[in-house]
């Protein structure tokens, strides 16, 4: 990534070209009055539009390419390459969370950093924007995950990449669904909105073929427009979720989808809903909070999601009894480790008899405990390992605890992903279940230690929230 020179809309072509020359850059980003990227001027633009055609004093706004595609510096290189190839662009400015330009990514440099086998996977991410193309992208994730595991890429990073690809699919399917609504005579969206995903998608921890946990945050509107606005978002939500289902994202059995009015609300309605759940605190309300609280926006106005995140954080920090009740509810998910360090396997489900659910009885108890502490402390980090790192930094964990919990999470998710890949290739159910005997003795021993570490931490969290010492 190289330095990116910046100019404002009022700059002349001469000034823009001089900025490129001074920075030894092949492009310059043009900023608007709010210091946001308004366009980009590249070497090709200079050659084709300026040289021998325009005066040096011509405003750069007349020849720049707009709008300009940008990417966050926290994105994966893999995703950046896919975006650039799909949109046939050679330069993409990189911005940090504050909106400041931190560099310029050139496609040829990015391609140089990627090996040939990875390029084949990238090409699969540039399919045509139709259902069949999206299906190919979804199916290619298994080969991608396999390749990255064979290359010893840490599994949490693989999960984050799978989530990013899934988020990109959500984004593109949303665009296609809006276009379908327009073409079918329903018109454009009547208000601005954001599509959010929850659960593992919100945390950036998707495994293979996660089901749909999605919702909508709508801009506030007058009550007398409800029928008009709902008449657009009902068929939109149905089309969105059905398309995602056909691609390979199964419909949620619990109806946690935008088709359910519970998960399709305005900004103020969402805030009021969180307030109500925090006051009511029955089993249903607490479980709904468990679903919602790990969410992120995958399409639309990110400010809507950021506003809701701030509200949730504020509610949780002010309402310790609410978090205490959430902790008590989470106790239902026990660790799959019994007396004498023996694994507890399924006995009442014939299909999975003799197996362990490593999500329900392994990673989830850790995810829940770490999330509770993060909510109490006001951390807005969403990933489990990110939260664990944050707790070490803020003094909520010591080095040993951090090491045990991080290692435990890493081990469990690696076992799950490996099993899912094997099941998919064998034409079997892709799930979170695993036979203990499918692990090596070393893997079993590490899993026992992992379960113990998670149990110790859960006991500590329980003591902190409830005051119980046993």
C-alpha positions in Angstrom: 0.0 0.0 0.0 1.4 3.4 -1.0 0.9 6.9 0.2 -2.3 8.6 -1.1 -2.1 12.3 -2.0 -5.3 14.3 -1.3 -6.8 17.3 -3.0 -10.1 19.2 -2.6 -12.8 19.6 -5.3 -11.5 23.2 -5.9 -8.1 22.0 -7.0 -7.0 22.4 -10.6 -5.8 19.6 -12.8 -2.2 21.0 -12.6 -2.3 20.8 -8.8 -3.7 17.3 -8.8 -1.0 16.0 -11.2 1.7 17.8 -9.1 0.4 16.1 -6.0 0.7 12.7 -7.7 4.2 13.5 -8.8 5.3 14.7 -5.4 4.0 11.6 -3.7 5.2 9.3 -6.5 1.7 8.0 -6.6 -0.4 6.7 -9.5 -3.6 8.4 -8.2 -4.9 11.3 -6.1 -8.1 11.2 -4.1 -10.4 14.2 -4.3 -12.2 15.2 -1.1 -15.5 17.1 -0.7 -16.2 19.8 1.9 -16.7 17.2 4.6 -13.3 15.7 3.8 -15.0 12.6 2.4 -13.8 11.0 -0.9 -15.7 12.5 -3.8 -13.6 11.1 -6.6 -10.3 9.8 -7.8 -7.9 10.9 -10.5 -5.5 8.2 -11.9 -2.7 8.1 -14.3 -5.1 6.8 -17.0 -7.4 9.8 -16.4 -4.4 12.1 -16.9 -3.5 10.4 -20.1 -7.0 10.1 -21.5 -8.8 13.2 -20.3 -6.2 15.9 -19.5 -3.1 15.6 -21.6 -3.5 17.7 -24.8 -7.2 18.1 -24.1 -7.6 20.5 -21.2 -6.0 23.6 -19.7 -3.9 23.1 -16.6 -6.3 25.4 -14.7 -9.3 23.1 -15.3 -11.0 22.0 -12.1 -10.1 18.5 -11.2 -13.8 17.8 -10.4 -14.5 17.9 -14.2 -12.2 15.0 -15.0 -12.1 12.8 -11.9 -13.8 9.4 -11.7 -16.7 9.5 -9.3 -18.0 8.1 -7.1 -14.9 6.5 -5.7 -14.8 3.0 -4.2 -13.0 2.9 -0.8 -12.1 0.2 1.7 -11.4 0.1 5.4 -7.9 -0.6 6.5 -9.1 -3.4 8.7 -10.5 -5.3 5.7 -8.8 -8.5 4.4 -6.6 -8.2 1.3 -8.5 -11.1 -0.1 -11.7 -9.0 0.0 -10.1 -5.9 -1.4 -8.8 -7.8 -4.4 -12.3 -9.3 -5.0 -13.9 -5.9 -4.8 -11.3 -4.4 -7.2 -11.6 -7.2 -9.7 -15.4 -7.3 -9.6 -15.6 -3.5 -10.2 -12.7 -3.4 -12.7 -10.8 -0.8 -10.7 -7.0 -0.5 -10.3 -6.7 1.9 -7.4 -8.7 2.0 -4.2 -8.1 4.5 -1.3 -7.9 3.0 2.2 -9.4 4.8 5.1 -9.3 4.3 8.9 -12.3 4.3 11.3 -12.1 8.1 11.7 -12.5 8.6 7.9 -8.9 9.6 7.3 -7.0 8.3 4.2 -4.2 6.0 5.3 -3.0 4.7 1.9 -3.7 3.7 -1.7 -4.1 0.1 -2.7 -3.0 -0.7 -6.2 -4.4 -3.8 -7.8 -1.1 -4.9 -9.3 0.6 -4.7 -5.9 -2.3 -6.7 -4.2 -2.1 -9.4 -6.9 1.6 -9.6 -6.4 1.0 -10.4 -2.8 -1.3 -13.3 -3.6 -0.3 -16.8 -4.8 -1.9 -18.5 -7.8 -4.0 -20.9 -5.8 -5.5 -18.0 -3.8 -6.2 -16.1 -7.0 -8.4 -19.0 -8.1 -10.5 -18.5 -5.0 -10.6 -14.8 -5.5 -12.0 -15.3 -9.0 -14.8 -17.3 -7.6 -15.7 -14.2 -5.5 -16.3 -12.2 -8.7 -19.2 -14.2 -10.0 -22.1 -12.5 -11.8 -24.6 -10.9 -9.5 -27.3 -13.5 -9.8 -28.5 -16.5 -7.6 -26.3 -19.0 -9.5 -23.2 -16.8 -9.1 -23.9 -16.4 -5.4 -24.3 -20.1 -5.0 -20.9 -20.7 -6.5 -19.4 -18.2 -4.2 -21.0 -19.9 -1.2 -19.9 -23.4 -2.3 -16.3 -22.1 -2.9 -16.0 -21.2 0.8 -15.4 -24.9 1.7 -12.4 -25.1 -0.6 -11.2 -21.8 0.6 -11.4 -22.8 4.3 -9.7 -26.1 3.5 -6.8 -24.4 1.7 -6.3 -21.8 4.5 -6.4 -24.6 7.1 -3.8 -26.5 5.1 -1.7 -23.3 5.0 -1.9 -23.2 8.9 -3.9 -19.9 8.9 -5.4 -19.5 12.4 -9.0 -20.7 12.4 -10.4 -17.4 13.9 -8.9 -15.6 10.9 -10.6 -18.1 8.6 -13.9 -17.6 10.3 -13.5 -13.8 10.0 -12.9 -14.2 6.3 -15.9 -16.5 5.8 -18.0 -13.9 7.6 -16.6 -11.1 5.4 -17.6 -13.1 2.3 -21.0 -13.8 3.7 -21.4 -10.1 4.5 -20.4 -9.2 1.0 -23.1 -11.7 -0.3 -25.7 -10.0 2.0 -24.7 -6.6 0.6 -24.9 -7.7 -3.0 -28.2 -9.6 -2.5 -29.7 -6.6 -0.8 -28.7 -4.4 -3.9 -30.3 -7.0 -6.2 -33.4 -7.2 -4.1 -33.9 -3.5 -4.2 -33.5 -3.6 -8.0 -36.0 -6.4 -8.2 -38.5 -4.3 -6.1 -38.0 -1.4 -8.4 -38.4 -3.5 -11.6 -41.6 -5.1 -10.2 -43.3 -1.8 -9.7 -42.8 -1.4 -6.0 -40.4 1.6 -6.3 -37.4 2.5 -4.3 -37.1 2.1 -0.5 -39.5 4.6 1.1 -37.0 5.3 3.9 -33.3 4.8 4.5 -32.5 1.5 6.3 -29.7 -0.8 7.4 -29.6 -4.6 7.1 -28.0 -6.2 10.2 -26.8 -9.7 11.0 -26.7 -11.2 14.5 -25.0 -14.0 16.3 -21.8 -15.4 14.8 -22.2 -13.1 11.8 -22.2 -10.1 14.1 -19.1 -11.4 15.9 -17.3 -12.2 12.7 -17.2 -15.9 13.6 -19.2 -17.6 10.8 -18.6 -21.3 10.2 -19.7 -23.1 7.0 -23.4 -22.5 6.0 -24.7 -20.5 9.0 -28.4 -20.0 9.1 -30.0 -16.5 8.7 -30.1 -14.3 11.8 -30.9 -10.9 10.2 -33.0 -7.8 10.7 -33.6 -4.3 9.6 -33.2 -0.9 11.2 -35.4 1.7 9.5 -35.2 5.4 9.6 -37.9 6.9 11.8 -41.1 7.9 10.1 -44.5 9.3 11.1 -47.0 6.8 12.3 -49.5 7.6 9.6 -47.0 6.3 7.0 -46.7 2.8 8.6 -49.0 0.9 6.2 -47.3 2.5 3.2 -43.8 1.7 4.4 -44.6 -1.8 5.7 -46.1 -2.6 2.3 -42.7 -2.1 0.8 -40.5 -3.8 3.4 -42.7 -6.9 3.8 -42.1 -8.2 0.2 -38.6 -6.9 0.3 -37.8 -8.9 3.4 -39.5 -12.0 2.0 -37.5 -11.7 -1.3 -34.2 -11.1 0.6 -34.5 -14.1 3.0 -35.8 -16.4 0.3 -32.9 -15.5 -2.0 -30.4 -16.0 0.8 -32.0 -19.4 1.5 -31.6 -20.5 -2.1 -28.0 -19.5 -2.1 -27.1 -21.6 1.0 -28.1 -19.6 4.1 -30.9 -21.7 5.6 -34.0 -19.9 7.0 -33.8 -19.5 10.7 -36.0 -22.0 12.6 -36.5 -19.4 15.3 -37.7 -16.8 12.7 -34.9 -14.4 13.6 -35.2 -12.7 10.2 -36.4 -9.5 8.7 -39.7 -11.1 7.7 -40.6 -11.1 11.4 -41.8 -7.7 12.6 -39.9 -8.3 15.8 -36.7 -7.9 13.9 -37.8 -5.1 11.6 -38.1 -1.8 13.4 -37.3 1.9 13.2 -34.3 3.4 15.1 -36.5 4.6 17.9 -38.5 1.4 18.1 -35.3 -0.6 18.5 -34.2 1.6 21.3 -37.6 1.3 23.0 -37.5 -2.5 22.5 -34.1 -2.8 24.2 -35.4 -0.7 27.1 -38.5 -2.9 27.4 -36.5 -6.2 27.3 -34.1 -4.8 30.0 -37.0 -4.0 32.3 -39.1 -7.1 31.7 -36.2 -9.6 32.0 -38.2 -12.8 31.6 -36.7 -15.8 29.9 -38.0 -14.8 26.4 -36.7 -11.3 26.7 -33.3 -12.4 27.9 -32.9 -14.8 25.1 -33.9 -12.2 22.5 -31.2 -9.9 24.0 -28.7 -12.8 23.6 -29.5 -12.9 19.9 -29.5 -9.2 19.3 -26.5 -8.0 21.2 -24.0 -9.4 18.8 -25.0 -7.6 15.6 -23.4 -5.6 12.9 -24.6 -3.8 9.8 -23.9 -5.4 6.4 -25.8 -2.9 4.2 -27.0 0.6 4.5 -26.4 3.5 6.9 -23.9 2.3 9.5 -24.8 5.2 11.7 -28.1 3.4 12.5 -26.3 0.3 13.8 -23.7 2.5 15.6 -26.5 4.4 17.4 -28.2 1.2 18.5 -24.8 -0.2 19.7 -24.3 2.9 21.8 -27.8 2.6 23.3 -27.3 -1.1 24.2 -24.0 -0.3 25.8 -25.5 2.5 27.8 -28.4 0.4 29.0 -26.1 -2.5 30.1 -23.7 -0.3 31.9 -26.5 1.4 33.8 -28.5 -1.8 34.6 -26.3 -4.3 36.4 -29.3 -6.3 37.6 -30.2 -6.9 33.9 -26.8 -8.3 33.2 -27.1 -10.5 36.4 -30.3 -12.0 35.0 -28.7 -12.6 31.6 -25.8 -14.4 33.4 -28.3 -16.6 35.2 -30.1 -17.4 32.0 -26.8 -18.4 30.3 -26.2 -21.1 32.9 -28.4 -23.4 30.8 -25.5 -23.9 28.5 -23.2 -26.2 30.5 -19.7 -27.5 29.6 -19.6 -31.0 28.2 -17.2 -32.3 30.9 -18.3 -34.6 33.7 -16.7 -36.4 36.6 -13.2 -37.7 36.2 -12.7 -35.5 33.1 -15.0 -37.6 31.0 -16.8 -36.0 28.1 -20.6 -35.6 28.3 -22.1 -36.9 25.1 -25.7 -36.7 23.7 -27.9 -39.5 24.9 -31.5 -38.5 24.1 -31.0 -37.6 20.4 -30.7 -40.8 18.3 -29.2 -38.9 15.3 -26.3 -37.4 17.4 -26.1 -40.1 20.1 -22.5 -40.4 21.4 -21.5 -37.0 20.1 -20.7 -33.6 21.6 -22.1 -30.3 20.4 -18.9 -28.3 20.6 -20.8 -25.0 20.1 -23.6 -25.5 22.6 -21.4 -27.1 25.3 -18.0 -25.6 24.4 -17.6 -22.3 22.6 -21.0 -20.8 23.5 -20.5 -20.8 27.3 -17.2 -18.9 26.7 -18.7 -16.5 24.2 -21.6 -15.7 26.6 -19.4 -15.1 29.6 -17.0 -12.9 27.7 -19.8 -10.9 26.2 -21.4 -10.2 29.6 -18.2 -8.8 31.0 -17.7 -6.7 27.8 -21.2 -5.3 28.1 -20.7 -4.5 31.8 -17.4 -2.7 31.0 -18.8 -0.9 28.0 -16.5 -2.5 25.4 -17.9 -2.3 21.9 -15.6 -4.9 20.4 -17.7 -7.8 19.0 -15.4 -10.8 18.3 -14.7 -13.2 21.1 -10.9 -13.0 20.8 -11.2 -9.3 20.5 -13.1 -9.1 23.7 -10.6 -11.3 25.5 -7.8 -9.1 24.3 -9.6 -6.0 25.4 -10.2 -7.5 28.9 -6.5 -8.2 29.2 -5.7 -4.7 28.2 -8.1 -3.2 30.7 -7.1 -5.5 33.5 -10.1 -7.8 33.6 -7.9 -10.8 32.9 -4.3 -11.6 33.8 -1.9 -13.1 31.3 -2.5 -16.7 32.3 -6.3 -16.3 32.1 -6.0 -14.6 28.7 -3.7 -17.4 27.4 -6.0 -20.2 28.7 -9.2 -18.6 27.3 -7.7 -17.6 23.9 -6.2 -21.1 23.5 -9.4 -22.8 24.5 -11.4 -20.8 21.9 -8.9 -21.5 19.2 -8.8 -25.2 19.9 -12.6 -25.6 19.9 -13.3 -23.6 16.7 -10.5 -25.5 14.9 -12.1 -28.8 15.9 -15.5 -27.6 14.7 -14.3 -26.2 11.4 -12.3 -29.3 10.6 -15.3 -31.5 11.3 -17.6 -29.4 9.2 -15.2 -29.6 6.2 -15.0 -33.3 6.5 -18.7 -33.7 6.9 -19.4 -31.5 3.8 -17.0 -33.4 1.6 -18.5 -36.7 2.8 -22.0 -35.5 1.9 -23.0 -35.6 5.6 -24.8 -33.1 7.8 -22.7 -30.0 8.5 -23.2 -29.3 12.2 -21.3 -28.6 15.4 -21.4 -32.2 16.6 -18.3 -34.3 16.9 -17.5 -37.8 18.1 -14.9 -37.8 20.9 -13.1 -40.8 19.3 -12.5 -38.7 16.1 -9.9 -36.7 18.0 -6.4 -37.7 18.8 -5.4 -38.3 22.4 -3.5 -35.0 22.4 -6.6 -33.2 21.1 -8.8 -34.8 23.7 -6.3 -33.7 26.5 -6.3 -30.1 25.2 -10.1 -30.1 25.0 -10.3 -31.3 28.6 -8.0 -28.5 29.7 -10.0 -26.0 27.5 -13.3 -27.1 29.1 -11.8 -26.7 32.6 -10.5 -23.2 31.8 -13.9 -22.1 30.4 -15.6 -23.6 33.5 -13.3 -21.7 35.8 -13.9 -18.5 34.0 -17.7 -19.0 34.0 -17.6 -19.6 37.8 -15.7 -16.4 38.2 -18.1 -14.4 36.1 -21.0 -16.0 38.0 -19.5 -14.9 41.3 -18.9 -11.4 40.0 -22.5 -10.9 38.8 -24.4 -12.8 41.4 -22.2 -12.6 44.5 -22.3 -16.4 44.9 -19.1 -18.0 46.0 -20.0 -21.5 45.1 
